[in-house]
Amino acid sequence: MAVYGSIDGERRRRDLAELIQRTGEISIEEARDRFAVSAMTIRRDLEALELEGVVKRVRGGAVGAPAPRSYDERLATRAAAKRAVAKKSLALVPTRGAVSFDASTTVNALAEMLVDRHELLVCTNSIQTFETLTRMGGPQAHLTGGAHEPATGSLVGPIANAGARLIHTLTFFTSADAFSPAEGTSEASLAEAEVKRHLAAAAERTVLCLDSSKLGKRSTGMALETGDISTLITELAPEDPRLDPYRDHLDVL
């Protein structure tokens, strides 16, 4: 028996989101019966909630969207792999000109290796990376500005998006929560995904610095299309078969 009768869409979506967050998941059939609407209506509701970053759609229903992990939590995860990725990425960092760095811990590991790049300008939306660069006294560091996102420690929002486009850069170095050839990169934070699109748009090329645990996965907010990425760098050997699905789309290092 349906718990809800005819109610407005906004309230239904709010109640649906609260139910998913409380129970962890829901099927389309269960939501259809509970809210007394069609399966198509539930699919549209779930699509809208996914765009808001509240839920993640899966086959036959939806689950609660993963919350962005804190900077410290990400810093402690697969640290050795991230350092290996950063070391390989260093060869692609120019000695002068301008580049942009995202707010990932992988790219921050790269920033720590730039102590001798005094003629380089680095634009970033990461407070941590900005502090790393200014503390070293290496490249000139420039913050995009923006609103501080407590969950990730990065700067996001309209001001960050505008700041990301103010400097034309040679290369945008970025990581991601997930990457698949068909869907590109994705992030747990929709706001973070948006800033990355702006940073990529201002760069001549984009280098994806990614530890291999992110390959073949999907997160909540779509960020960059695979065609927007020039090079993929992981800690794996370039000939590793796990990289085979990516070779037809971009350079693999």
SULVENDA-V257262 format. One record per pair of residues at least 12 apart in sequence whose ideal C-beta (glycine too) atoms are under 10 Angstrom apart, sorted by the first residue. I is the first residue (numbers start at 1). J is the second residue. If there is no record, write none. Layout:
BEGIN
i=I j=J
i=I j=J
END
This chain:
BEGIN
i=1 j=33
i=1 j=34
i=1 j=36
i=2 j=32
i=2 j=33
i=2 j=34
i=2 j=35
i=2 j=36
i=2 j=37
i=3 j=15
i=3 j=19
i=3 j=33
i=3 j=34
i=3 j=35
i=3 j=36
i=4 j=16
i=4 j=33
i=4 j=34
i=4 j=35
i=4 j=36
i=4 j=37
i=5 j=35
i=5 j=36
i=5 j=37
i=6 j=35
i=6 j=36
i=6 j=37
i=7 j=35
i=7 j=36
i=7 j=37
i=9 j=37
i=9 j=41
i=9 j=44
i=9 j=45
i=9 j=48
i=10 j=48
i=12 j=31
i=12 j=34
i=12 j=35
i=12 j=36
i=12 j=37
i=12 j=41
i=12 j=42
i=12 j=45
i=13 j=35
i=13 j=42
i=13 j=44
i=13 j=45
i=13 j=46
i=13 j=48
i=13 j=49
i=13 j=52
i=13 j=54
i=13 j=55
i=14 j=45
i=14 j=49
i=14 j=54
i=15 j=34
i=15 j=35
i=15 j=45
i=16 j=31
i=16 j=34
i=16 j=35
i=16 j=37
i=16 j=42
i=16 j=45
i=16 j=46
i=16 j=48
i=16 j=49
i=16 j=54
i=16 j=55
i=16 j=62
i=17 j=45
i=17 j=46
i=17 j=48
i=17 j=49
i=17 j=52
i=17 j=54
i=17 j=55
i=17 j=62
i=17 j=64
i=17 j=65
i=18 j=54
i=19 j=31
i=19 j=34
i=19 j=35
i=20 j=46
i=20 j=49
i=20 j=54
i=20 j=55
i=20 j=56
i=20 j=61
i=20 j=62
i=20 j=63
i=20 j=64
i=20 j=65
i=21 j=54
i=21 j=55
i=21 j=63
i=21 j=64
i=21 j=65
i=22 j=64
i=23 j=63
i=23 j=64
i=24 j=63
i=24 j=64
i=25 j=55
i=25 j=56
i=25 j=58
i=25 j=60
i=25 j=61
i=25 j=62
i=25 j=63
i=25 j=64
i=26 j=42
i=26 j=46
i=26 j=55
i=26 j=60
i=26 j=61
i=26 j=62
i=26 j=63
i=26 j=64
i=27 j=42
i=27 j=58
i=27 j=59
i=27 j=60
i=27 j=61
i=27 j=62
i=28 j=40
i=28 j=41
i=28 j=42
i=28 j=43
i=28 j=45
i=28 j=46
i=28 j=57
i=28 j=59
i=28 j=60
i=28 j=61
i=28 j=62
i=29 j=42
i=29 j=60
i=29 j=61
i=30 j=42
i=30 j=60
i=30 j=61
i=31 j=43
i=31 j=45
i=31 j=46
i=31 j=61
i=31 j=62
i=42 j=61
i=42 j=62
i=43 j=57
i=43 j=61
i=43 j=62
i=45 j=62
i=46 j=58
i=46 j=61
i=46 j=62
i=47 j=62
i=49 j=62
i=49 j=65
i=50 j=62
i=50 j=65
i=50 j=190
i=50 j=220
i=50 j=221
i=51 j=190
i=51 j=220
i=51 j=221
i=51 j=222
i=52 j=65
i=52 j=190
i=52 j=220
i=52 j=221
i=53 j=65
i=53 j=66
i=53 j=67
i=53 j=68
i=53 j=187
i=53 j=188
i=53 j=189
i=53 j=190
i=53 j=191
i=53 j=193
i=53 j=219
i=53 j=220
i=53 j=221
i=54 j=190
i=54 j=220
i=55 j=220
i=56 j=188
i=56 j=218
i=56 j=219
i=56 j=220
i=56 j=221
i=57 j=220
i=58 j=218
i=65 j=188
i=65 j=189
i=65 j=190
i=65 j=219
i=65 j=220
i=65 j=221
i=66 j=177
i=66 j=188
i=66 j=219
i=66 j=220
i=67 j=151
i=67 j=188
i=67 j=189
i=67 j=220
i=68 j=149
i=68 j=150
i=68 j=151
i=68 j=152
i=68 j=153
i=68 j=154
i=68 j=177
i=68 j=187
i=68 j=188
i=68 j=189
i=68 j=190
i=68 j=191
i=68 j=192
i=68 j=219
i=68 j=220
i=68 j=221
i=69 j=105
i=69 j=151
i=69 j=152
i=69 j=177
i=69 j=188
i=69 j=189
i=70 j=150
i=70 j=151
i=70 j=152
i=70 j=153
i=71 j=103
i=71 j=104
i=71 j=105
i=71 j=108
i=71 j=126
i=71 j=127
i=71 j=128
i=71 j=149
i=71 j=150
i=71 j=151
i=71 j=152
i=71 j=153
i=71 j=154
i=72 j=105
i=72 j=128
i=72 j=153
i=73 j=105
i=73 j=151
i=74 j=103
i=74 j=104
i=74 j=105
i=74 j=106
i=74 j=108
i=74 j=152
i=74 j=153
i=74 j=175
i=74 j=177
i=75 j=104
i=75 j=105
i=75 j=106
i=75 j=108
i=75 j=109
i=75 j=128
i=75 j=153
i=76 j=105
i=77 j=105
i=77 j=211
i=77 j=213
i=78 j=105
i=78 j=106
i=78 j=211
i=78 j=212
i=78 j=213
i=78 j=214
i=78 j=235
i=79 j=105
i=79 j=106
i=79 j=109
i=79 j=211
i=80 j=211
i=80 j=235
i=81 j=106
i=81 j=109
i=81 j=210
i=81 j=211
i=81 j=212
i=81 j=213
i=81 j=234
i=81 j=235
i=81 j=236
i=82 j=104
i=82 j=105
i=82 j=106
i=82 j=107
i=82 j=108
i=82 j=109
i=82 j=110
i=82 j=175
i=82 j=209
i=82 j=210
i=82 j=211
i=82 j=235
i=83 j=106
i=83 j=109
i=83 j=110
i=83 j=112
i=83 j=113
i=83 j=211
i=83 j=235
i=84 j=106
i=84 j=109
i=84 j=211
i=84 j=233
i=84 j=234
i=84 j=235
i=84 j=236
i=85 j=106
i=85 j=107
i=85 j=109
i=85 j=110
i=85 j=175
i=85 j=208
i=85 j=209
i=85 j=210
i=85 j=211
i=85 j=212
i=85 j=233
i=85 j=234
i=85 j=235
i=85 j=236
i=85 j=253
i=86 j=105
i=86 j=106
i=86 j=107
i=86 j=108
i=86 j=109
i=86 j=110
i=86 j=111
i=86 j=112
i=86 j=113
i=86 j=173
i=86 j=209
i=86 j=233
i=86 j=235
i=87 j=109
i=87 j=110
i=87 j=113
i=87 j=233
i=87 j=235
i=88 j=110
i=88 j=209
i=88 j=233
i=88 j=234
i=88 j=235
i=88 j=236
i=88 j=238
i=88 j=253
i=89 j=106
i=89 j=107
i=89 j=109
i=89 j=110
i=89 j=113
i=89 j=171
i=89 j=173
i=89 j=207
i=89 j=208
i=89 j=209
i=89 j=231
i=89 j=233
i=89 j=253
i=90 j=109
i=90 j=110
i=90 j=113
i=90 j=114
i=90 j=117
i=90 j=233
i=91 j=233
i=91 j=253
i=92 j=110
i=92 j=170
i=92 j=171
i=92 j=173
i=92 j=205
i=92 j=207
i=92 j=209
i=92 j=230
i=92 j=231
i=92 j=233
i=92 j=253
i=93 j=110
i=93 j=111
i=93 j=113
i=93 j=114
i=93 j=117
i=93 j=120
i=93 j=122
i=93 j=139
i=93 j=170
i=93 j=171
i=93 j=173
i=93 j=207
i=94 j=117
i=94 j=119
i=94 j=120
i=94 j=169
i=94 j=170
i=94 j=171
i=95 j=114
i=95 j=116
i=95 j=117
i=95 j=118
i=95 j=119
i=95 j=120
i=95 j=139
i=96 j=117
i=96 j=118
i=96 j=119
i=96 j=120
i=96 j=121
i=96 j=139
i=96 j=170
i=97 j=119
i=97 j=120
i=97 j=121
i=97 j=168
i=97 j=169
i=97 j=170
i=97 j=171
i=97 j=204
i=98 j=120
i=98 j=121
i=98 j=122
i=98 j=123
i=98 j=139
i=98 j=140
i=98 j=142
i=98 j=167
i=98 j=168
i=98 j=169
i=98 j=170
i=98 j=171
i=98 j=202
i=98 j=203
i=99 j=114
i=99 j=117
i=99 j=120
i=99 j=121
i=99 j=122
i=99 j=123
i=99 j=124
i=99 j=139
i=99 j=167
i=99 j=169
i=99 j=170
i=99 j=171
i=99 j=172
i=99 j=173
i=99 j=203
i=99 j=204
i=99 j=207
i=100 j=121
i=100 j=122
i=100 j=123
i=100 j=124
i=100 j=125
i=100 j=142
i=100 j=144
i=100 j=164
i=100 j=167
i=100 j=168
i=100 j=169
i=100 j=170
i=100 j=171
i=100 j=172
i=100 j=173
i=100 j=174
i=100 j=196
i=100 j=198
i=100 j=199
i=100 j=200
i=100 j=202
i=100 j=203
i=100 j=206
i=101 j=114
i=101 j=122
i=101 j=123
i=101 j=124
i=101 j=125
i=101 j=126
i=101 j=129
i=101 j=130
i=101 j=132
i=101 j=133
i=101 j=139
i=101 j=141
i=101 j=169
i=101 j=171
i=101 j=172
i=101 j=173
i=101 j=174
i=101 j=175
i=101 j=199
i=101 j=209
i=102 j=124
i=102 j=125
i=102 j=126
i=102 j=129
i=102 j=154
i=102 j=164
i=102 j=172
i=102 j=173
i=102 j=174
i=102 j=175
i=102 j=176
i=102 j=187
i=102 j=192
i=102 j=195
i=102 j=196
i=102 j=199
i=102 j=200
i=102 j=206
i=102 j=209
i=102 j=223
i=103 j=124
i=103 j=125
i=103 j=126
i=103 j=127
i=103 j=128
i=103 j=129
i=103 j=130
i=103 j=144
i=103 j=149
i=103 j=152
i=103 j=153
i=103 j=154
i=103 j=155
i=103 j=156
i=103 j=160
i=103 j=174
i=103 j=175
i=103 j=189
i=103 j=192
i=103 j=195
i=103 j=196
i=103 j=199
i=104 j=126
i=104 j=128
i=104 j=129
i=104 j=152
i=104 j=154
i=104 j=173
i=104 j=174
i=104 j=175
i=104 j=176
i=104 j=177
i=104 j=187
i=104 j=192
i=104 j=196
i=104 j=209
i=104 j=210
i=105 j=126
i=105 j=128
i=105 j=129
i=105 j=153
i=105 j=175
i=105 j=211
i=106 j=173
i=106 j=174
i=106 j=175
i=106 j=176
i=106 j=208
i=106 j=209
i=106 j=210
i=106 j=211
i=106 j=214
i=106 j=233
i=106 j=235
i=107 j=122
i=107 j=124
i=107 j=126
i=107 j=129
i=107 j=172
i=107 j=173
i=107 j=174
i=107 j=175
i=107 j=207
i=107 j=209
i=108 j=124
i=108 j=126
i=108 j=128
i=108 j=129
i=108 j=130
i=108 j=131
i=108 j=132
i=108 j=133
i=108 j=175
i=109 j=129
i=109 j=132
i=109 j=175
i=109 j=209
i=110 j=122
i=110 j=129
i=110 j=132
i=110 j=173
i=110 j=175
i=110 j=207
i=110 j=209
i=110 j=233
i=111 j=124
i=111 j=126
i=111 j=128
i=111 j=129
i=111 j=130
i=111 j=131
i=111 j=132
i=111 j=133
i=111 j=136
i=111 j=138
i=111 j=139
i=111 j=141
i=111 j=173
i=112 j=129
i=112 j=132
i=112 j=133
i=112 j=135
i=112 j=136
i=112 j=138
i=113 j=136
i=113 j=138
i=114 j=132
i=114 j=133
i=114 j=136
i=114 j=138
i=114 j=139
i=114 j=141
i=115 j=133
i=115 j=136
i=115 j=137
i=115 j=138
i=115 j=139
i=116 j=136
i=116 j=138
i=116 j=139
i=117 j=133
i=117 j=136
i=117 j=138
i=117 j=139
i=117 j=140
i=118 j=137
i=118 j=138
i=118 j=139
i=118 j=140
i=119 j=138
i=119 j=139
i=119 j=140
i=120 j=133
i=120 j=138
i=120 j=139
i=120 j=140
i=120 j=141
i=120 j=170
i=121 j=133
i=121 j=139
i=121 j=140
i=121 j=141
i=121 j=142
i=121 j=167
i=121 j=169
i=122 j=138
i=122 j=139
i=122 j=140
i=122 j=141
i=122 j=142
i=122 j=143
i=122 j=167
i=122 j=169
i=122 j=173
i=123 j=140
i=123 j=141
i=123 j=142
i=123 j=143
i=123 j=144
i=123 j=163
i=123 j=164
i=123 j=165
i=123 j=166
i=123 j=167
i=123 j=168
i=123 j=169
i=123 j=172
i=123 j=199
i=123 j=202
i=123 j=203
i=124 j=141
i=124 j=142
i=124 j=143
i=124 j=144
i=124 j=154
i=124 j=155
i=124 j=163
i=124 j=164
i=124 j=173
i=124 j=199
i=125 j=143
i=125 j=144
i=125 j=145
i=125 j=146
i=125 j=149
i=125 j=152
i=125 j=154
i=125 j=155
i=125 j=156
i=125 j=157
i=125 j=160
i=125 j=161
i=125 j=163
i=125 j=164
i=125 j=192
i=125 j=195
i=125 j=196
i=125 j=198
i=125 j=199
i=126 j=141
i=126 j=143
i=126 j=144
i=126 j=152
i=126 j=153
i=126 j=154
i=126 j=155
i=127 j=143
i=127 j=148
i=127 j=153
i=127 j=154
i=127 j=155
i=128 j=153
i=128 j=154
i=129 j=141
i=129 j=143
i=129 j=153
i=129 j=154
i=130 j=142
i=130 j=143
i=130 j=144
i=130 j=155
i=131 j=143
i=142 j=163
i=142 j=166
i=142 j=167
i=143 j=155
i=143 j=160
i=143 j=163
i=144 j=156
i=144 j=157
i=144 j=159
i=144 j=160
i=144 j=161
i=144 j=162
i=144 j=163
i=144 j=164
i=144 j=165
i=144 j=166
i=144 j=167
i=144 j=195
i=144 j=198
i=144 j=199
i=145 j=157
i=145 j=158
i=145 j=159
i=145 j=160
i=145 j=161
i=145 j=162
i=145 j=163
i=145 j=164
i=145 j=166
i=146 j=158
i=146 j=159
i=146 j=160
i=146 j=161
i=146 j=162
i=146 j=163
i=146 j=164
i=146 j=191
i=146 j=195
i=147 j=159
i=147 j=160
i=147 j=191
i=148 j=160
i=149 j=189
i=149 j=191
i=149 j=192
i=149 j=195
i=151 j=188
i=151 j=189
i=151 j=191
i=151 j=192
i=152 j=187
i=152 j=188
i=152 j=189
i=152 j=191
i=152 j=192
i=154 j=189
i=154 j=191
i=154 j=192
i=154 j=195
i=154 j=196
i=155 j=191
i=155 j=192
i=155 j=195
i=156 j=189
i=156 j=190
i=156 j=191
i=156 j=192
i=156 j=193
i=156 j=194
i=156 j=195
i=156 j=196
i=157 j=191
i=157 j=194
i=157 j=195
i=158 j=191
i=158 j=194
i=160 j=191
i=160 j=192
i=160 j=194
i=160 j=195
i=160 j=198
i=160 j=199
i=161 j=191
i=161 j=194
i=161 j=195
i=161 j=197
i=161 j=198
i=161 j=199
i=161 j=201
i=162 j=198
i=163 j=195
i=163 j=198
i=163 j=199
i=163 j=202
i=164 j=194
i=164 j=195
i=164 j=196
i=164 j=197
i=164 j=198
i=164 j=199
i=164 j=200
i=164 j=201
i=164 j=202
i=164 j=203
i=165 j=198
i=165 j=199
i=165 j=201
i=165 j=202
i=166 j=198
i=166 j=202
i=167 j=199
i=167 j=202
i=167 j=203
i=168 j=202
i=168 j=203
i=168 j=204
i=169 j=199
i=169 j=200
i=169 j=202
i=169 j=203
i=169 j=204
i=169 j=205
i=169 j=206
i=170 j=203
i=170 j=204
i=170 j=205
i=171 j=203
i=171 j=204
i=171 j=205
i=171 j=206
i=171 j=207
i=171 j=230
i=171 j=231
i=172 j=196
i=172 j=198
i=172 j=199
i=172 j=200
i=172 j=201
i=172 j=202
i=172 j=203
i=172 j=204
i=172 j=205
i=172 j=206
i=172 j=207
i=172 j=208
i=172 j=224
i=172 j=228
i=172 j=229
i=172 j=230
i=173 j=199
i=173 j=203
i=173 j=206
i=173 j=207
i=173 j=208
i=173 j=209
i=173 j=231
i=173 j=233
i=174 j=195
i=174 j=196
i=174 j=199
i=174 j=200
i=174 j=203
i=174 j=206
i=174 j=207
i=174 j=208
i=174 j=209
i=174 j=210
i=174 j=223
i=174 j=224
i=174 j=229
i=175 j=187
i=175 j=196
i=175 j=207
i=175 j=208
i=175 j=209
i=175 j=210
i=175 j=211
i=175 j=214
i=175 j=233
i=176 j=192
i=176 j=193
i=176 j=196
i=176 j=208
i=176 j=209
i=176 j=210
i=176 j=214
i=176 j=215
i=176 j=217
i=176 j=219
i=176 j=223
i=176 j=224
i=176 j=229
i=177 j=189
i=177 j=192
i=177 j=193
i=177 j=210
i=177 j=214
i=177 j=217
i=177 j=218
i=177 j=219
i=177 j=220
i=177 j=221
i=177 j=223
i=178 j=210
i=178 j=213
i=178 j=214
i=178 j=215
i=178 j=216
i=178 j=217
i=178 j=218
i=178 j=219
i=178 j=220
i=178 j=222
i=178 j=223
i=179 j=208
i=179 j=210
i=179 j=212
i=179 j=214
i=179 j=215
i=179 j=216
i=179 j=217
i=179 j=218
i=179 j=219
i=179 j=223
i=179 j=224
i=179 j=226
i=179 j=229
i=179 j=232
i=179 j=234
i=179 j=246
i=180 j=214
i=180 j=215
i=180 j=216
i=180 j=217
i=180 j=218
i=180 j=226
i=180 j=245
i=180 j=246
i=181 j=215
i=181 j=216
i=181 j=226
i=181 j=232
i=181 j=245
i=181 j=246
i=181 j=247
i=181 j=248
i=181 j=249
i=181 j=250
i=182 j=216
i=182 j=218
i=182 j=225
i=182 j=226
i=182 j=245
i=182 j=249
i=183 j=217
i=183 j=218
i=183 j=219
i=183 j=222
i=183 j=223
i=183 j=225
i=183 j=226
i=184 j=208
i=184 j=218
i=184 j=222
i=184 j=223
i=184 j=224
i=184 j=225
i=184 j=226
i=184 j=227
i=184 j=228
i=184 j=229
i=184 j=249
i=185 j=197
i=185 j=200
i=185 j=206
i=185 j=208
i=185 j=210
i=185 j=214
i=185 j=218
i=185 j=219
i=185 j=221
i=185 j=222
i=185 j=223
i=185 j=224
i=185 j=225
i=185 j=226
i=185 j=228
i=185 j=229
i=186 j=214
i=186 j=217
i=186 j=218
i=186 j=219
i=186 j=220
i=186 j=221
i=186 j=222
i=186 j=223
i=186 j=224
i=187 j=219
i=187 j=220
i=187 j=221
i=187 j=222
i=187 j=223
i=187 j=224
i=188 j=219
i=188 j=220
i=188 j=221
i=189 j=219
i=189 j=220
i=189 j=221
i=189 j=223
i=190 j=220
i=190 j=221
i=190 j=222
i=190 j=223
i=191 j=221
i=192 j=221
i=192 j=223
i=193 j=219
i=193 j=220
i=193 j=221
i=193 j=222
i=193 j=223
i=193 j=224
i=194 j=221
i=194 j=223
i=195 j=223
i=196 j=221
i=196 j=223
i=196 j=224
i=196 j=228
i=197 j=222
i=197 j=223
i=197 j=224
i=197 j=225
i=197 j=228
i=199 j=224
i=200 j=223
i=200 j=224
i=200 j=225
i=200 j=228
i=200 j=229
i=201 j=224
i=201 j=228
i=203 j=228
i=203 j=230
i=204 j=230
i=205 j=228
i=205 j=229
i=205 j=230
i=205 j=231
i=205 j=251
i=206 j=224
i=206 j=228
i=206 j=229
i=206 j=230
i=206 j=231
i=206 j=250
i=207 j=229
i=207 j=230
i=207 j=231
i=207 j=232
i=207 j=233
i=207 j=250
i=207 j=251
i=207 j=253
i=208 j=224
i=208 j=226
i=208 j=228
i=208 j=229
i=208 j=230
i=208 j=231
i=208 j=232
i=208 j=233
i=208 j=234
i=208 j=246
i=208 j=250
i=209 j=231
i=209 j=232
i=209 j=233
i=209 j=234
i=209 j=235
i=209 j=253
i=210 j=229
i=210 j=232
i=210 j=233
i=210 j=234
i=210 j=235
i=210 j=236
i=211 j=233
i=211 j=234
i=211 j=235
i=211 j=236
i=212 j=234
i=212 j=235
i=212 j=236
i=212 j=240
i=212 j=242
i=212 j=243
i=213 j=234
i=213 j=235
i=214 j=234
i=215 j=232
i=215 j=234
i=215 j=236
i=215 j=242
i=215 j=243
i=215 j=245
i=215 j=246
i=216 j=242
i=216 j=245
i=216 j=246
i=225 j=249
i=226 j=246
i=226 j=248
i=226 j=249
i=226 j=250
i=227 j=249
i=227 j=250
i=228 j=250
i=229 j=246
i=229 j=249
i=229 j=250
i=229 j=251
i=230 j=250
i=230 j=251
i=231 j=250
i=231 j=251
i=231 j=252
i=231 j=253
i=232 j=246
i=232 j=247
i=232 j=249
i=232 j=250
i=232 j=251
i=232 j=252
i=232 j=253
i=233 j=251
i=233 j=252
i=233 j=253
i=234 j=246
i=234 j=252
i=234 j=253
i=236 j=252
i=236 j=253
i=237 j=253
i=238 j=251
i=238 j=252
i=238 j=253
i=239 j=252
i=240 j=252
END
